[in-house]
Amino acid sequence: MGLVTIRFGSWPTYIPLVLQTFGANANISFHIFSDTRLAWPLPSNVREHPMTIAEFLGLARAKIGATLTSMDNGGVHAVHH
């Protein structure tokens, strides 16, 4: 099983605890997409994927066939074609 985490901007102060929790779940692969590199050691089941928000929105548009208008704390806002 794999889980995706998407974060653009700075990391919260509790991210080391999140990474520790990810590491404690070795049977799950975690994929982190972000424009800010992690400054902490990554557990072996965590993969970091550097990506800008523009790159992410372009990829999402191509994959789901919708124009993504924005992304914020409320989620992704899309207009389907």
PAGU-323028 format. One record per residue (C-alpha): y, z, x; chain. Coordinates in steps of 0.001 Angstrom, whole numbers. Layout:
N
+---------+---------+---------+------+
|      py |      pz |      px | pase |
+---------+---------+---------+------+
|       Y |       Z |       X |    A |
...
+---------+---------+---------+------+
% end
This chain:
81
+---------+---------+---------+------+
|      py |      pz |      px | pase |
+---------+---------+---------+------+
|       0 |       0 |       0 |    A |
|    3531 |    -637 |    1158 |    A |
|    6898 |     663 |      37 |    A |
|   10290 |    -867 |     704 |    A |
|   13491 |    1086 |    1343 |    A |
|   16790 |    -782 |    1314 |    A |
|   19914 |     879 |    2691 |    A |
|   23219 |    -653 |    3743 |    A |
|   25805 |    1462 |    5493 |    A |
|   25405 |    4763 |    7298 |    A |
|   22312 |    6913 |    7049 |    A |
|   22457 |   10272 |    5235 |    A |
|   22061 |   13426 |    7296 |    A |
|   18618 |   14087 |    5802 |    A |
|   17060 |   10808 |    7059 |    A |
|   14999 |   12605 |    9775 |    A |
|   13224 |   14505 |    6971 |    A |
|   12614 |   11255 |    5090 |    A |
|   11084 |    9700 |    8200 |    A |
|    8922 |   12778 |    8720 |    A |
|    7723 |   12497 |    5104 |    A |
|    6959 |    8796 |    5614 |    A |
|    4950 |    9676 |    8726 |    A |
|    2956 |   12304 |    6841 |    A |
|    1731 |    9550 |    4492 |    A |
|    -136 |    7496 |    7089 |    A |
|   -2045 |    5462 |    4474 |    A |
|    1229 |    3888 |    3252 |    A |
|    3282 |    1314 |    5149 |    A |
|    7033 |    1835 |    4860 |    A |
|    9462 |   -1044 |    5421 |    A |
|   13143 |    -239 |    5892 |    A |
|   15705 |   -3028 |    5470 |    A |
|   19150 |   -2041 |    6693 |    A |
|   22240 |   -3209 |    8534 |    A |
|   22343 |      95 |   10437 |    A |
|   19664 |     711 |   13053 |    A |
|   17856 |    4028 |   12885 |    A |
|   18659 |    6318 |   15821 |    A |
|   15521 |    8423 |   15327 |    A |
|   11928 |    7850 |   16445 |    A |
|    9907 |    5980 |   13843 |    A |
|    6428 |    7041 |   12762 |    A |
|    3737 |    4427 |   13417 |    A |
|    3575 |    3471 |    9712 |    A |
|    7318 |    2695 |    9460 |    A |
|    8765 |    -732 |   10244 |    A |
|   12482 |   -1379 |   10593 |    A |
|   13823 |   -4774 |    9492 |    A |
|   17459 |   -5293 |   10571 |    A |
|   19280 |   -7334 |    7942 |    A |
|   22833 |   -7642 |    6651 |    A |
|   23559 |   -7292 |    2965 |    A |
|   24471 |  -11006 |    2855 |    A |
|   21080 |  -11900 |    4341 |    A |
|   19315 |   -9599 |    1876 |    A |
|   21143 |  -11035 |   -1142 |    A |
|   20406 |  -14596 |      27 |    A |
|   16704 |  -13834 |     466 |    A |
|   16539 |  -12104 |   -2911 |    A |
|   18282 |  -15076 |   -4579 |    A |
|   15745 |  -17460 |   -3069 |    A |
|   12743 |  -15329 |   -4052 |    A |
|   13655 |  -14410 |   -7643 |    A |
|   15725 |  -17442 |   -8622 |    A |
|   18746 |  -15441 |   -9704 |    A |
|   22242 |  -14940 |   -8441 |    A |
|   22607 |  -11359 |   -7314 |    A |
|   26192 |  -10404 |   -7923 |    A |
|   26258 |   -6985 |   -6280 |    A |
|   24300 |   -4004 |   -5085 |    A |
|   25389 |    -391 |   -5423 |    A |
|   24031 |    3080 |   -6187 |    A |
|   23228 |    1882 |   -9700 |    A |
|   20879 |    -793 |   -8375 |    A |
|   20984 |   -4543 |   -8022 |    A |
|   22992 |   -6527 |  -10565 |    A |
|   21717 |  -10042 |  -11221 |    A |
|   22529 |  -13047 |  -13346 |    A |
|   19367 |  -15056 |  -14071 |    A |
|   19512 |  -18834 |  -14271 |    A |
+---------+---------+---------+------+
% end
